[in-house]
Amino acid sequence: MLFPAFLCLMFLASGPVDTVLTPVRILETPDKPIRDIAVSSDGSIYTFDYSEYRIKKFDPSGKFLLEFGGPGTGEGQFTHLTGIGAFGGKLMAVDSVGLLTFDLNGRFLGKNAFPEEVTPNYSRVFEDGRYVGELIVAPELKAVVSLRSPQGRELDRLASHDLKEFFPELKAGEDFFLSDEYARNYFYSLGPRGDVFWAASDAARIFRYEGGKSDAVASESLTPVPLPETDRARLLSRKEKAKPPFFAYVPDRFPLVRHLAVGPDGDLWLFVQSQEKSGFLRYAKDGKAKGFYPVKTDFDIGRSVVRIFGNRMYFISGKALFAADII
């Protein structure tokens, strides 16, 4: 389901704005859609896909240079790659069964094996190997945002909720598969001083996790966009046809928050789609509002992935990577 595209453009002339962000396509992969990216200090771009787990390296202009990784259990291969990060002269890759390290040209350097397989939705990795990811803890019937050690052990939970809040039919001990796009999801990004910022999809509120606790640093009261009745009817029909272990959630509104990113200066960028506005709310690291930034684009920004590296905001949409300069 596509979020109404006009909401990405309709507020360009209403209210104070700093800059209209207009992402420009910088590269496109020839085979598999891009899952996530990392950018090294020289501007080289690393992408990976979600099925063959191949990491591709591009120069800053988008020219393909090389690739490495791939599925398997051999040296430098992946079982289920969930995130990458570039630091100095190395690239770290979070796999479901270990933390792998490469040099920036793909030479395998080593691996920390995990005691058990863990598969977050997206992993954001620190330079010291700790990483953050959202995952389902099936025995507890919970969705959690987990901070984990370089050895894969859980250190803390930043946020969580009971899955039965959205899927009351679930029973502990039984297998399940969830269609949860419109249920509560979490967005998280790493701050420049080692803290973690996170937000839930149903509230325009940003939390900072540091020292074992999460505190709200910025928020705004906004009204979600109602889900059209035709779309809701279609989702209800799909839910009625679904049989366990498949479960679907049918909302009456679109998610309010779709992206959260943190710049190198610590500024917070929260993308909202509401009845009042659609675009990025920008805050200083102390929560002070710094402006509103609509986005002008022809792809579905709600279904993209947004990252900030240096002074560029990157948008992943299918096989394409777009970028817009930010000040």
C-alpha positions in Angstrom: 0.0 0.0 0.0 1.4 3.4 -1.0 1.0 6.4 1.3 -0.7 9.2 -0.6 2.2 10.8 -2.5 0.7 14.3 -2.4 1.4 14.4 1.3 5.1 14.7 0.5 4.4 17.9 -1.4 1.3 19.5 -0.1 3.0 21.5 2.7 5.6 23.2 0.7 3.9 26.6 0.9 2.4 26.4 4.4 4.3 27.3 7.6 7.9 28.2 8.0 10.4 25.9 6.3 14.2 25.9 6.1 14.8 23.9 3.0 12.9 21.6 0.7 15.0 18.4 0.4 15.1 17.1 -3.2 16.9 13.8 -3.3 18.9 13.0 -6.5 19.5 9.4 -7.7 23.2 8.6 -7.3 23.3 4.8 -8.0 21.2 1.8 -8.8 22.1 -1.8 -8.3 21.5 -4.1 -11.2 20.1 -7.1 -9.4 18.7 -7.1 -5.8 17.0 -4.3 -3.9 19.2 -2.4 -1.4 18.6 -3.3 2.2 20.9 -0.8 4.0 24.1 1.2 3.5 27.2 2.5 5.2 29.5 5.3 4.0 33.2 5.5 4.8 35.2 8.6 5.7 36.3 9.0 2.0 32.7 9.0 0.8 32.7 5.4 -0.5 29.3 3.8 -0.3 28.6 0.3 0.8 25.3 -1.4 0.1 23.9 -4.9 0.8 20.9 -6.8 -0.3 18.5 -8.9 1.8 18.6 -12.2 0.0 22.1 -12.9 -1.3 23.8 -10.8 1.4 26.4 -9.3 -1.0 28.1 -6.1 0.0 28.8 -3.8 -2.9 31.3 -0.9 -2.8 30.7 2.3 -4.9 32.7 5.4 -5.1 31.1 8.7 -4.0 29.7 9.3 -7.5 28.0 5.9 -7.5 30.5 4.1 -9.7 30.6 0.3 -8.9 34.0 -0.8 -7.6 33.7 -4.3 -6.1 31.6 -6.7 -4.1 32.2 -9.3 -1.4 30.3 -11.5 1.1 27.4 -13.7 0.0 25.4 -16.5 1.6 27.1 -19.4 3.3 29.0 -20.5 6.3 32.5 -20.0 4.9 35.0 -17.3 5.8 33.5 -13.8 5.1 30.0 -15.2 4.3 26.7 -14.5 5.9 23.7 -16.5 7.3 21.4 -13.5 7.6 23.1 -10.1 7.3 21.2 -7.3 9.2 23.5 -4.3 9.2 26.9 -2.7 8.3 29.0 0.2 9.5 32.3 1.7 8.2 34.8 3.0 10.8 38.3 4.2 9.9 39.9 1.4 7.8 37.4 -1.3 8.6 33.8 -2.3 7.8 31.8 -4.2 10.4 28.9 -6.4 9.4 26.3 -7.8 11.8 25.2 -11.3 10.8 22.6 -13.4 12.7 25.4 -15.7 13.9 28.3 -13.3 14.4 30.0 -10.0 14.0 32.3 -9.9 11.0 35.1 -7.4 10.2 36.5 -6.6 6.8 38.9 -4.0 5.5 37.4 -1.4 3.2 38.2 -3.4 0.1 36.4 -6.5 1.4 39.3 -8.5 2.8 38.0 -10.6 5.7 39.7 -9.8 9.0 37.8 -11.8 11.6 34.5 -12.9 13.2 33.0 -12.9 16.7 30.7 -15.9 16.8 27.4 -15.5 18.7 26.2 -18.1 21.2 22.8 -18.2 19.4 21.2 -16.9 16.2 19.7 -13.5 16.5 18.0 -11.7 13.6 17.0 -8.1 14.2 15.0 -6.2 11.5 17.8 -3.6 11.0 21.1 -3.5 13.0 22.9 -0.3 13.7 26.5 -1.0 14.8 28.9 1.1 17.0 32.6 1.2 16.3 33.2 -1.0 19.4 31.0 -3.7 18.0 27.9 -3.2 20.1 24.8 -2.9 18.0 21.1 -2.0 18.3 18.2 -3.8 16.5 14.5 -4.4 16.7 13.4 -8.0 17.0 10.6 -10.3 18.0 11.1 -12.3 21.2 8.6 -15.1 20.5 8.6 -16.8 23.9 7.6 -13.5 25.5 5.3 -12.3 22.7 7.2 -9.0 22.7 8.7 -6.7 20.1 11.9 -5.1 21.5 14.7 -2.7 20.6 17.7 -4.5 22.0 21.3 -3.3 22.7 23.6 -6.2 22.2 27.3 -6.8 22.8 29.9 -7.6 20.1 29.5 -11.2 21.2 25.7 -11.1 20.5 24.5 -11.0 24.1 21.7 -8.7 25.1 22.9 -5.8 27.3 19.6 -3.9 27.7 16.2 -3.2 26.1 15.6 0.4 25.0 11.9 -0.1 24.2 9.3 -2.9 24.0 5.7 -3.7 23.7 3.3 -6.6 24.0 2.5 -8.1 20.6 -1.0 -9.0 21.9 -1.8 -5.3 21.9 -2.0 -5.6 18.1 -2.4 -9.4 17.7 -4.7 -10.6 20.5 -5.0 -14.0 18.9 -1.3 -14.9 19.6 -0.5 -17.7 22.0 2.8 -18.3 23.7 4.7 -21.4 22.5 3.0 -21.4 19.0 4.7 -20.4 15.8 3.5 -17.2 14.1 4.2 -14.9 11.2 3.0 -11.3 11.4 1.8 -8.8 8.8 2.8 -5.9 11.1 3.6 -3.0 8.8 0.9 -0.8 10.3 1.4 -2.0 13.9 3.9 -0.3 16.2 7.4 -0.2 14.8 10.5 1.4 16.1 13.1 3.6 14.5 16.6 4.1 16.0 19.8 5.8 15.1 23.2 6.1 16.8 24.4 9.5 18.2 27.9 10.8 17.7 28.8 10.4 21.4 27.7 6.8 21.7 24.1 7.3 22.7 21.0 5.9 20.9 18.0 7.8 19.8 14.7 6.0 19.1 11.1 6.7 18.3 7.9 4.6 17.9 5.8 4.8 14.7 2.6 6.0 16.5 4.0 9.1 18.3 6.1 12.1 17.2 8.4 11.7 20.2 12.2 11.1 20.3 13.9 9.4 23.1 17.6 9.3 24.0 19.0 6.2 25.5 22.1 6.7 27.6 23.4 5.2 30.8 20.8 2.5 31.0 17.7 4.7 30.6 15.6 6.4 28.0 14.4 10.0 28.3 12.2 12.0 25.9 14.1 14.8 24.3 11.7 16.2 21.7 8.0 15.8 20.8 5.2 17.3 18.9 1.4 16.8 18.9 0.3 15.7 15.5 -2.8 14.0 14.0 -2.4 10.8 12.1 -3.8 10.5 8.6 -6.9 8.2 8.5 -6.6 5.0 6.4 -9.1 5.2 3.5 -12.1 2.9 3.9 -11.3 1.1 0.6 -7.8 0.2 1.9 -9.1 -0.8 5.3 -11.7 -3.0 3.7 -9.0 -4.7 1.6 -6.9 -5.3 4.7 -9.8 -6.7 6.6 -10.5 -9.1 3.8 -6.9 -10.3 3.8 -7.0 -10.7 7.6 -10.2 -12.8 7.4 -8.6 -15.1 4.9 -5.4 -15.5 6.9 -5.1 -18.7 8.9 -2.7 -19.4 11.8 0.3 -19.2 12.0 -0.3 -16.0 9.8 -1.7 -13.0 11.5 -2.5 -9.5 10.2 -3.1 -6.2 11.9 -5.7 -3.8 10.4 -5.3 -0.1 11.5 -7.6 2.9 11.1 -4.7 5.3 10.4 -1.4 5.4 8.7 1.8 5.4 10.9 2.7 8.9 12.1 6.5 8.4 12.1 8.3 6.8 9.3 12.0 7.7 9.8 14.5 8.9 12.4 18.1 9.8 11.6 20.9 11.6 13.5 23.4 13.9 11.9 27.1 14.1 12.7 26.4 17.3 14.6 23.9 15.5 16.8 20.8 17.0 15.1 17.8 14.8 15.1 15.7 14.3 12.0 12.2 12.8 12.5 10.1 12.2 9.4 6.3 12.5 10.1 3.3 12.0 7.9 0.3 13.8 9.6 -2.7 15.8 8.8 -0.8 18.9 9.7 2.5 18.4 7.8 4.6 15.8 6.0 8.4 16.1 6.2 11.3 16.1 8.5 11.1 17.8 11.9 14.7 18.9 12.8 15.8 19.2 16.4 19.1 20.1 18.1 20.5 17.4 20.3 19.0 19.1 23.3 15.5 18.9 21.7 15.2 22.5 20.5 13.3 22.8 17.3 15.4 23.9 14.3 12.9 23.8 11.5 10.7 21.8 9.2 12.0 20.2 6.0 9.5 18.9 3.4 10.8 16.4 0.8 10.1 16.6 -2.9 10.4 13.2 -4.5 8.7 10.9 -6.9 9.3 7.7 -4.9 7.4 6.5 -1.8 9.4 8.0 1.0 7.3 6.2 3.6 8.6 2.9 2.3 12.2 4.0 1.9 15.1 3.7 4.4 16.8 7.0 5.5 20.3 7.4 6.7 22.6 10.4 7.3 26.4 10.3 6.8 28.4 13.5 6.8 26.3 16.3 5.3 24.2 14.0 3.1 20.9 12.4 3.7 20.5 9.1 1.8 17.2 7.5 0.8 17.1 3.8 -0.2 14.2 3.0 -2.5 14.2 -0.5 -4.0 17.4 -0.9 -6.1 18.0 2.9 -6.2 19.9 5.1 -3.7 19.1 8.8 -3.6 20.9 11.6 -1.7 20.2 15.2 -0.7 22.7 17.6 0.9 21.7 18.9 4.3 23.2 22.0 6.1 
